[in-house]
Every structure is written in structure tokens, then in C-alpha cells.
Amino acid sequence: MMKHFFKSLANIALCVVVGGAAGAIDSTSLRIQFIKGNIADKTAAVREADGEWAPVLARTALSFVLEHKAVLGDDRDLAGLAVASVLAVPDSYSASLPAAEQMNLSQELTRVFELFSDATVKIAVVSKAVHLSDRLHHEVLVSAFNDYISRPANESDSAVVKETIQALGTIGNDESFSVLYRLYLENTFPSLTDECARAIARLAPRASDYVDAVIAAGDVRTIRPLFDVIEKSADCPDVFKARIAEMTLSTTIYTAEGNQPEAVLNLQLDALRVLVRLNWTRAAETVIVFFDQGSTAYTAGRFSESDFVEVIAATAALSPLDASRKLSAYLVALNAAQETGRAPAPRVVRAVISALGAIGNKQAFDALLAVTYLTYPDDIIAGARDSLARLKW
């Protein structure tokens, strides 16, 4: 066992070129202190090492800790050495290692995380994984972190769980997103709800396949929380937010046909608002389809006048070419209702007339002109004349 330990020290040391006589004396002294000393001496040597010898003693200490953990168990001194050795690995160290050695380092850190129950040790590993994440083969570590937060945690583990959740927001993968979102939906860690939400938002653009799958399933109970987390986050880029809003609107149109429950309609309106705010004209086709659904919902009393007016304005803003035809046809229907004594809501008529004027397409001419010959209130007739004057010929 000790033979293996000394061999480990020698092998790692071969990779280091020590510069300067004073440096050589200091490093030799620290190596002697590490080899001959007790665990406290070893910890001190690791803490005091700097320069090129810092990673050498850190890796040697990691080997020592892992080799003797089974015998010493939860020894506090050994845990202290584990913390010192993990933190002593320089953040830039792994960049100089071959891929195989990077993987070895990742596996060593993973074993430390899994073998030690001490919270300080675990948090040290999590912190180091984040700082080395750009240069380290960290898949093994991420898998260990995913597994850790998936298991029921004791109250004493809450600090570790918090650090792990935050780390996964930075270095996590698709599996991390799946785990975090399940925990979020189930409210597994009530005191860490905000941390879960932030980690999910940071991961979402990198876990787009999983995000898309959640939305495509068409279940508003799982779409709504995800939609809210993404849209409220400052960590998600606007392009991603817009894409998610478009997909949410499209999916709920085609998977929630018929008598949509209020929760679905509210989600659709919120998605539409995001598209308008971000001026996402790529969703033009989806918005046009939604106008038909919105008018049906309004007629059935499931959308208020305010809701439908918002749909009208959004349709004109995001899909002006197609909206001109759609809104003109709708105004024709409103005129027919007015003419037969079934007066439509003035607010809705005003919204359609205003939208057609803003678009300015001359194909709205006949419908707008007809308004001026019907028994609408004076302000509606005046609005129609104003929109007629704004048409482009």
C-alpha cells in the first residue's frame, strides 16, 4: 500500500520542473514533511505548497486520502486533508494534462465526493469541479452530482444540495436538467426552490432537446412551470425565450383543441405576450392560427374582451400580411352582425379597425368603408375613416 503511495508521488513529480535553488529547497522540505509527517503535517504541506509543486502534493494527497479512507473511515484529520488536497489543485492545472490524466483527476475527485460524508469535503469537490469545468472531463463528476441530489437528502445535507444544484446550473447536462426539473415540480427541496429555478434556467438552452420534449408532450401542468422559469430568467437569451414561447403557443393550439381549460388559455396568452415583446415575427403562421382559436374562445365566453383585443393587436403586429386578410374577413363578419341587429362589442370593433389602419393594406378598403355606412357609434365610424386614410395605395 505504502509502496503504491510513494510510487504515486514519484510519478507525479516527474512531470514537474523545479526552478531555482530556493524553490528546490522549499519543495524538498515540503515533500519530506508530507512523507514523514502525520496527517496534520501532510495537510500543512499541501496548504503551504505553491508554484509547480502545488498540484504535485495535491494529487499525491488525493491518492493518500483515497487509499486510506476505508481504514480511517470518517476521521476528521483525513477529511481535512481531503479538503486541502481538493482545493489545492490549481484551477489552471488540468489544462496542461493529457485527456487521460484529466479523466483520472475527474475520477479521483468523484471518488472523494462519493466516499466522504463530510459536507465540507463534498462542497470542496463541487466548487473545484465548477472552477475546472472548462478544462476537465467532468462527465463522471456531473453524473455523481446528479445521483446525489436525486436521492433523499438529510437536513444536514442541505448545504451540499444547494452547492450541487448551483454547480449543475453551470456544468450540468441533459440528465441534470431532467433531475432538477423533477425536483422543482415535486418541490423536493422547498427552501431551495429559487436555486432550482435558476439552475434550470441556466441549463435550459443547453438542454433544448429535453425542454422541447416537455413542451411537445402538451401537458400544461408541466409546461407552465418550465415556461415561467425560462421567461422570467435573466440567464436565458431572448432568442431562446422567443423560441420556447412560439413552441408553447403552437403545441397548445394543436394538443388542446376544443374547450380549452382556463389554464391553457392563460398560458397561450402569456406566450403570445412574449412573442410580441420580443417582436418574434418568425411565429407569424402560428399567431394567425391562434387568432382563429382566440376568436372562437371569445365567442364562447372563454376569452374576455380585453384578452381578445390583445390577440387582435398581436396578430397585426407579428403577421401583418396575413393579418390583413384575416382581420378584414373578421370585420366583414362584425359588420354583418351589426347590420342584423346583433351589435358586436364596440371595443373589439375598434381594435380590428385600428389594427387594419396600422397595417395599411388596401385589401381592407371594402370592410372599412362598409363601417361608415352602418349604425355604429360615431367614434367607430370616425376610426374607420381614419384607417381608410392610412391605407397604402
Sequence and secondary structure as in RCSB ss.txt:
>XXXX:A:sequence
MMKHFFKSLANIALCVVVGGAAGAIDSTSLRIQFIKGNIADKTAAVREADGEWAPVLARTALSFVLEHKAVLGDD
RDLAGLAVASVLAVPDSYSASLPAAEQMNLSQELTRVFELFSDATVKIAVVSKAVHLSDRLHHEVLVSAFNDYIS
RPANESDSAVVKETIQALGTIGNDESFSVLYRLYLENTFPSLTDECARAIARLAPRASDYVDAVIAAGDVRTIRP
LFDVIEKSADCPDVFKARIAEMTLSTTIYTAEGNQPEAVLNLQLDALRVLVRLNWTRAAETVIVFFDQGSTAYTA
GRFSESDFVEVIAATAALSPLDASRKLSAYLVALNAAQETGRAPAPRVVRAVISALGAIGNKQAFDALLAVTYLT
YPDDIIAGARDSLARLKW
>XXXX:A:secstr
 HHHHHHHHHHHHTT    SHHHHHHHHHHHHHHHHS HHHHHHHHHH  TTHHHHHHHHHHHHHHHHHHHHTT 
HHHHHHHHHHHHHS TTGGGGS HHHHHHHHHHHHHHHHH   HHHHHHHHHHHHHTTTTS  HHHHHHHHHHHH
S   GGGHHHHHHHHHHHHHH  HHHHHHHHHHHHHTSSGGGHHHHHHHHHHHGGGGHHHHHHHHHTT HHHHHH
HHHHHHH SSS HHHHHHHHHHHHHHHHHHS SS  HHHHHHHHHHHHHHHHTT GGGHHHHHHHHHHHHHHHHT
TSS HHHHHHHHHHHHHH HHHHHHHHHHHHHHHHHHHHTT    HHHHHHHHHHHHHH BGGGHHHHHHHTTS 
  HHHHHHHHHHHHH B 
